[in-house]
């Protein structure tokens, strides 16, 4: 699933990658591409708002 790139602070990059990997794995296994892209967009919005979950 393609997603827009975020500017993730270096200290948060590994945590962001871990969470994104889990989300992507779930989406690929259980959802179609459209739903998966929507979930990834939601995570990106939350990440932007919280500036590092």
N, C-alpha and C positions, 0 to 999 in steps of 0.2 A: 504494500500500500504506500503510495506516495504521500508525503506530507510536507508542508512548508517548513523551511528551516527556521530554527529559533536561535537567538543569541543566548546561549546558556553559559552562565559564569563557570569558569574552569573548575572551581571547587565543588560545583553541583553537577558537573557533566556525568560522572559515573552513576550517581543516583538517578538522574534523568534517563540515562541509557537503560538502567535496570528496569525502571518502571515502564518505559516505552517498549522494551522487549517483552515484558509480561503482557501488556495491553495488546501488542501486535500478535503475539502467539494465541491469545484468547480469541481475538477477532478472526484470525485466519482459520481457526478450528471451528468456531461456532457461528460466525456471522458472514454475510456477503460483503463485498467490497464497499458498497454504499454505506452500510451501517458501520463498518470498520473505520472508514474515513471520518464519519461523523464523530465517533468516539475519540479518535485521535485529535480531532479539532477541539473537542470539549476538554481533553486533557491539556492541550496547548493553552487554551483560554484560562483554565484553572492555574496552570503553571505561571503564566504571565501575571495573573492577578495576585498570586501568593508569592511571586518572585522566589521560588525555590521550595517546593513541597518537602 
